[in-house]
Amino acid sequence: MSQLYRKALRKRKQRIARRLRPRQWPNQPQPMFSATNIHYEMSEKCRAMSYGGIGAIHTMVRKLGLVEQLDDGLQLLKRHLPYHESDHVLNIGYNVMLGGKRLEDIELRRQDEVFLDGLGAQRIPDPTTSGDFTRRFQQQDIVELMERINATRQKVWVQQPRGFLEQAFVDVDGTIAPTLGECKGGMALSYKGIWGYAPLVISLANTREVLYLVNRPANVVSHDSCVPWMDRAIVLTRSRAAQICRRGDTDFSLTAQFDRWAADGVDFLFGMDAHPKLWLPSKHCPRRPGSHWSGCPVMRLRPSPGANARGSRKASCARRAI
C-alpha cells in the first residue's frame, strides 16, 4: 500500500476519534441529524462499490493457484459455455462473503457493472445456473473440492513465520443447521425439534479455519462417522505442525480410538461423562496452588503392547479428561 494511502487513512481515523471522543454535552436545541442541502452527482469516470475488498480477495485467490486447483480437480462440466468450474465455485463463495443469504442474492452482483469490471468478468452465472451447478456434485466431488481447497491452504501455511503451528489444535464438533425447505433431501428432525441437518465441523482452532465440513441428517449423534474425517485433518496438519492435539466434547470421547491415536503420537483433550468410576469428589483431588480446578480426574493412557517406541513416549504423557 502506498504511503500516501496510509497517511490519508490515518488522518481519517484521527478525525473520527476526535468527533467521537467523550465530552459533556449541553442541552441541544436541534436534532443531531441536521443536513438540509443534500445533492447527488454522478461521475462518468469515477465508479465505486460497497464491497471493494473483493478485489484483494480475488488477487489472493489467483496468486495461490486456487483457480487452477478447482478447474483441475472438479470435472463437472463437459464443455465450458462460457463458465469453468472455478467460476461457479468462486461465484457462490463470493456471494456468501458479500452478505448473500441465498443463491438468489447472486443477481444483485450480476447486475452491478462495477463489481463485474472489478473481477474482470464479462458476466457471472445467474442464480438458476448456479443452482444447476450445485446439483452436479456427488459425494466424491464434494470431498475433492475440500481437498483442493486444503491443498491451497497449505501454501498459505508455508508462508507463515517460523513457529507457526508449533502445536496445532484440531477441534471437532457437531451443530444443528435449520432449513426452511420442506422437501430437501437428507433433512431430518433433530432432538431439539428443529428440521434440518447436523453438519460435522472439523476446524483448526489456531487460525479458525474449517478444514472439513460433512453434512448429515439432523437426527444423527454428534460423533457419527467422525473418525475418518478426524484422521484426514491430522494428515493435513501434520505436514506443518510439530505437535497435534484433538479437542472435542463428551460425544467425541471414542475410547476405542484412544490407543491408536496415542500410538500415532497425537494428543487429545476430550470431555468425559461423569461416570461413577471416573468421577472423584473434589476433596480427593490434589489442588495445585493458585489452581481453579475443584475436581479434575486425570486419565493416563498406556500404549498397547504392539506400540512402537515413538508411540510409547507420546502415550506416556497424561491425557486429561475434563
Secondary structure by P-SEA (a helix, b strand, c coil): ccaaaaaaaaaaaaaaaaaacbbbbcccccccccccbbbbbbbcccccccccaaaaaaaaaaaaaaaaaaaaccccccccccccaaaaaaaaaaaaaaccccccaaaaaaacaaaaaaacccccccaaaaaaaaaaccaaaaaaaaaaaaaaaaaaaaacccccccbbbbbbbbbbbbbccccccccccccccccccbbbbbbccccccccbbbbbcccccccccaaaaaaaaaaaacccccbbbbbbccccccccaaaaaaaacbbbbbbbccccccccccccccccccccccbbbbbbbbbcccccaaaaaaaccccccc
